[in-house]
Structure formats: C-alpha cells, structure tokens
Amino acid sequence: MEVRRNEQRGRYELFDGNAVVGIADYREQAEDVVVMPRTEINPDRRGQGLGAVRRRVHRRTPGVRRDGRRLAAGLVEKRSVNAVVIWESVTGTTRKAANLVAAGLRAKGIETTVNSVTRIDHGALSAASIVIVGSWTDGLVFFGQKPGRQSRLWSLPYLTGKQAFVYCTYAVDAGRAVDKLAAIVQSRGADVLGGRKVHRFHLERDCAALLEQILQTVPAS
C-alpha cells in the first residue's frame, strides 16, 4: 500500500498497486491548519483495514499528528462543513432558488458551491458533507408530476456518505415531485434528510424554510 498526495484534486490517495482504494480529502485552511473533512474507502474494499488511509496520511504529512494537531504551532485540526447546491432549471427559477439557499448557508459561515447538474465541480462535491439538489416540476397540472429532466438527475455522481436535501420549484401543484427527487438522490447513495416544495412566486419564503431544515443538521461551531 502506498499513500500519494494529489494536489490537483486536493486529496491523499491510498494505492494498492495501480488502483486507488481510498482517499482522504484535505485543505490547507491556514498556514498552520490542515483540514481533513472526509475519508472514503472503495466499497468493494471495506472491512479490509483500509481505513488506515487517514492514519497513514497523518504519519506521512510533515508536522501533522494523528490527533490533528500541527506540531509547529500546536493548533487543533478543524472539521469544516461544506455544502454544494446542484440545480436543474429551465426558466431560471430553480437556479434562483439554489442561489438563495447558498447565500443563506454562506451567511452562516458554510462554504457553499452552486453548480448546474450538467457542470458539477467534482472537487467541491467531494469535499462537501451536505448536498442540496433542486429541480423543477414536470408533468400535467394536477397529476403525474415529477422532477424535470430526470435522466440528468439519475446521472448525478455517487453521493455515498453525504447528507442531502431536495427541493422542487412549481407554479400550481408539485404533487409528489419532491418525494420522487428524494428517491433519485437516495439511489445515488445520499442520506436524504428533508425536502421542500418551492413556489415560484414565493421563493424567499420557501427557501428560508428549506434553509432552516438544513441548518438543523449542522453542528454548532
């Protein structure tokens, strides 16, 4: 087993031969602080003791002990909470909602990236512990409602180990679109903790309610 530092992706990688079997994300938040928000092992290799990737990283990273303290300054490693908001939009309403939610998270000190479903920042997604996915409501006015462009949503990257929230924008009736979007996101491996219908004419009100749901899961600083 060998640990290599991948500066381009902002992570350490545990190799078994030529195969990556584990990763540990890192960010140098300040000169004397290294943040390691997430460690992930290939699902096919779990139960084989490969969780040692984090211990190996700490041993091999100059000045960082396993307990997260940098030897030079004795500062404790900080566990950050990052978020990514992913939107699928046609008229721009769902994108506006995404930006409202992101602004609310940033106001609470949570580093948040906003991406369309077709242009996801995989580095930011990898580092995020919370993912919010939004789409618009497709279907007939009073029945058959579903998240718009489901094929794109089914192609989301795997979200294993991440907490997720979903929302669907609508004009008349969202039906069960939110539940259907939650099922899609859950199928990608996320733990879906909540969701919200967001009326296109009441974006601020409904996004504030969604934001309240999300913030209830964020540990106090």
Buried (B, 14 or more C-beta within 10 A) or exposed (E): EEBEBEEEBBBBBBEBEEEEBBBBBBBEEEEBBBBBBBBBBBEEBEEEEBBBBBEBBBEEBEEBEEEBBBEEEEBEBBEBBBBBBBBBBEEEBBBBBBBBBBEBBEEBEBBBBBBBBEEBBEBBBBBBBBBBBBBBBBBEEEEEBBBBBBEBBEEBEEBEEBBBBBBBBBEEBBBBBBBBBBEBBBBBBBBBBBBBBBBBEEBEEBBBBBBEBBEEBBEEE
